[in-house]
Amino acid sequence: MKPRRIGDAHGGPTPLLLRSTATARLLEISTRRLWELTQIEAIPVEHIGRSVRYRMDLVSAWVAAGCPTTPGAAATIRRQAKGGAA
């Protein structure tokens, strides 16, 4: 399977913040499953007003950590991404 690429069709830069549909597509999960992970704070998110966005670097850190699905795992991912202890 060919890896999915995020960015524009002309090879533009990867966005820093992703919408839920792009994040779900990147992770190859449903948007419903992504929302479930978001609700239990298993995956790190950014809130901009009422909008929810996913930072590419934190999504990558979440995957590197083994895609934890335990409630509250997002806080651990954030600490690790900042260089802190788990």
WOWO-V437268 format. One record per pair of residues at least 24 apart in sequence whose ideal C-beta (glycine too) atoms are under 8 Angstrom apart, sorted by the first residue. I is the first residue (numbers start at 1). J is the second residue. D is the distance in Angstrom with one decimal. If there is no record, write none. Layout:
# WOWO-V437268
i->{I & I}
j->{J & J}
d->{D & D}
This chain:
# WOWO-V437268
i->{4 & 6 & 14 & 15 & 16 & 16 & 17 & 17 & 17 & 17 & 17 & 17 & 18 & 18 & 18 & 18 & 18 & 19 & 19 & 20 & 20 & 23 & 23 & 26 & 27 & 27 & 27 & 37 & 40 & 40 & 40 & 41 & 41 & 41 & 41 & 41 & 42 & 42 & 42 & 42 & 42 & 42 & 42 & 43 & 43 & 43 & 44 & 44 & 44 & 44 & 45 & 57}
j->{28 & 56 & 56 & 56 & 55 & 56 & 46 & 48 & 53 & 54 & 55 & 56 & 53 & 54 & 55 & 56 & 59 & 53 & 54 & 52 & 54 & 54 & 59 & 59 & 59 & 63 & 67 & 69 & 69 & 71 & 72 & 71 & 72 & 73 & 74 & 75 & 68 & 69 & 70 & 71 & 72 & 73 & 74 & 73 & 74 & 77 & 74 & 77 & 78 & 81 & 74 & 81}
d->{7.4 & 7.5 & 6.1 & 7.1 & 6.5 & 6.1 & 6.3 & 7.9 & 4.0 & 6.9 & 6.1 & 7.6 & 6.4 & 4.6 & 7.8 & 6.3 & 7.1 & 6.6 & 7.8 & 6.5 & 7.2 & 4.3 & 6.2 & 7.1 & 7.3 & 7.4 & 8.0 & 6.5 & 7.8 & 4.3 & 7.6 & 6.2 & 5.3 & 7.2 & 4.6 & 7.1 & 6.2 & 5.1 & 6.3 & 6.4 & 7.5 & 4.6 & 6.2 & 7.6 & 5.8 & 7.7 & 4.2 & 5.2 & 5.5 & 7.9 & 7.2 & 6.6}
